[in-house]
Amino acid sequence: TNIIYSTKSVVETNGEFTIIDIPNSLLNNSYYLAIRHRNCVETWSYMPILITSYTYYNFTTNASNAYGDNQLEIEPGVFGLFTGDINQDGFIDSFDFPALDNDIFNGVNTEYVNTDLNGDGFVDSFDFPLFDANSYYGVSVITP
């Protein structure tokens, strides 16, 4: 899949984000949206989305909003990205574990690091269950 346009944005806790400075050449065309995050599996929209001057798309309301239903229900009716792809190779697997294990051992905290899988500011034993479950189930990127 070719990348047509890429930008960085902060995703709010409700799953919303704003894309600014979209090139005019992209407007009124349809494209897949892909989200990349520091420790999550890259996640794509389930179908191409029409890009307008104001485009709204919500990944959080249903697993099927992601290509291949590649999301997890994190609370009733709210879906999110799978965490644990620490090395960003598209798979949550044993190759991600050494970095997590090292940072747990060293007590890394108060830093924005890719091994903080639960986002609490600490890399500790509370991050391991997220990695363990997603690795066990073989979670990986699913692309169009």
C-alpha positions, 0 to 999 in steps of 0.5 A, spaced: 500 500 500 502 506 498 502 512 503 499 518 499 499 523 505 502 522 512 501 527 518 502 527 526 496 528 530 494 527 538 489 523 539 484 525 544 482 520 550 475 519 546 479 517 540 478 523 536 483 527 532 484 533 527 488 533 521 490 539 518 493 542 512 490 536 507 493 538 500 487 540 496 489 534 491 486 529 496 480 533 497 474 529 494 477 523 493 477 516 498 483 513 501 484 508 507 486 511 514 491 508 518 493 510 525 500 508 527 502 509 535 508 508 538 506 501 541 500 499 538 499 495 531 498 499 525 490 500 524 486 501 518 479 504 516 475 498 514 474 502 507 476 508 504 474 514 507 472 520 502 476 526 504 473 533 505 475 539 508 472 536 514 472 529 515 470 525 521 471 518 522 471 514 529 474 508 530 472 507 537 465 505 536 465 498 533 471 493 532 468 493 525 470 500 524 478 497 523 480 493 517 479 486 519 476 488 525 483 489 528 481 492 535 479 490 542 473 492 546 476 496 552 470 497 555 463 496 553 462 499 547 468 502 546 474 499 542 481 501 541 488 499 538 492 493 540 498 495 544 504 491 545 508 492 538 514 495 541 518 494 535 513 496 530 514 490 526 507 489 525 506 483 530 506 483 537 510 477 539 517 475 542 521 480 539 517 485 542 519 482 549 526 484 551 525 491 551 519 491 555 523 486 560 529 491 560 524 497 562 520 493 567 527 491 570 530 498 570 523 501 573 523 506 567 518 511 569 515 518 568 517 518 560 513 517 554 516 510 552 514 505 547 514 500 553 509 503 557 503 499 554 498 501 559 500 509 559 500 510 566 507 513 566 511 507 569 514 501 565 512 495 570 509 488 571 502 492 570 504 492 562 506 485 562 499 482 561 497 486 555 503 484 552 502 477 554 495 476 552 496 480 545 502 476 543 498 469 545 493 471 540 498 473 535 495 480 534 498 483 528 497 488 523 491 487 517 492 491 511 487 492 505 
